[in-house]
């Protein structure tokens, strides 16, 4: 499988959820605490290192599409493991009573070496599920 999709109902407005997924101070609480900078603007790039077990992963992001308050798409690369990219989309949809459904779509995971456990479908699904749950917990604690 080349695409991971996780969804979660958030009991927050799309405006609040947009802030939580695009403002660096918030992202450091539920996503990666070592993101050096972030701007929800097409063309913005950042890189940072994440260590998992005995492996080091340079996360290289570039924002490729933004619809303010609705969607942001990253080109996501691990340059030391592959020259190919994946894409991660964060999509916000208004739900009932002012709530928001957040959908995270990670595409192109087959572009990375499958012999590395962190790049398996199961690991990617577990990772995005973990992040979306952390975001939900953080959103309930802060707003």
N, C-alpha and C positions, 0 to 999 in steps of 0.2 A: 504494500500500500504506500502511496506517495503523498497522501494528504491526511492530516490530523485535524479534526474539528471538535472543539469543546465549546459548550454553551452553559451559561448560568444566568438565572434571573437575579437581578440586583434590585434591592428595594430603595434605589436612589434614582434621581432624575438623570437624563442623558447629559445635562450640563455638568453635574457633579462627577459623573463617570468619565466624561471627557477630561476634566481636570486631573483625575486620578491616573489616567493612562497616558497623559501627555506632559505633565508638569514634573520636572526632575525631583523636586523635594518629595513628592508623593511616590513616584516610581521607586525611589530608593527604599521605601518601606515594604513594598510587596513584590518587587521584581528583582533587580540586582542592586545591591547597596553600593557598588563601585562604578556605576555609570558616571563617567566624568562630566558629561554635558548632554543635553537633549533639547531639541527644538522641533515642534511639529510642523516642519516646513519641508517642502519638496527639495531634495538636494542636500539636506543636512546629513552629515556623516559623523560617526563616532566609533571608537574602538575601545575595548577593555578586555581584561583577561579574567577567565573563570577557571578555577581548578576543581576537577572532579576526580576523586580517587587519586591515581598517580598521573593523570593526564592534565595538560594545560590546553585550554581552548581560547584562542583569540576570537572574540565576538566582534565582527565588523558589520556595522549597520549603515544603511543609507535609506532615507525616507524617499519613497517613490510616488506616493499618492496620498493626498489629504483632502478629505471633505470635512471641514470643521464641524465638530459635534456629532459626526456620524461614522467616520471611518479613517483609519490611518494604516498604511501598508509600508512595511520595511522590506528592503532587500537585505537578506541575512546571509553572511558568509563566514566560513571558518577557513581562512586562507592557508593554514598549515596542513589541512586535510583534503581540500578540493579547490579547484579554480572555479567551480560552479556555485551558483547562488541558490538559496531557498527564498521564499517569501512568507512573511507573516502578516496577516490582516487582523486588525481589531475592529469589529463592526458593532456599532451601538444602534439598537432599535427600541423605540418607545414601546413599552408594554402597557398593561392595564394599570390604571390608577397612578400614573406618573412614574412607574417603575421602568427599568431598562433591561432588555435582554442583551447580554454581551456574548458575541460569538468570536472565538479566536480560531483562525484557519492557518495552519502551517502547511505550506506546499513545497514540494521539491526535496523532501527528506531523502529520497533515493539518490540525490546528487552527492551524498556523503558516504564514506566507506561503511558498509553494513557490518563489517567485522569489529567495529568499535561499538561497544555496548550502548553508549550514549546516543548513537545515531539510529538505533532500531526503532521501528514503529511503536513498539510497546513503551520504550523509554521516552520517546517524544510525547506520546499520549499522556503518560504519567506526569511528565514535566509540565505540560500545559495545564493539566488538571490541577496540579499543585499550585501553579501561579494564579489560576483563576480563583481558586479557593482562598488563597492568601489575599488577593485583591478584595474578595467579598468580605472577609474578616476585617481587613483594614478599613474598608468603606463603612462598615457598621461601627467601628471604633472611633472614627474621626468625624463623621457627620451624623 
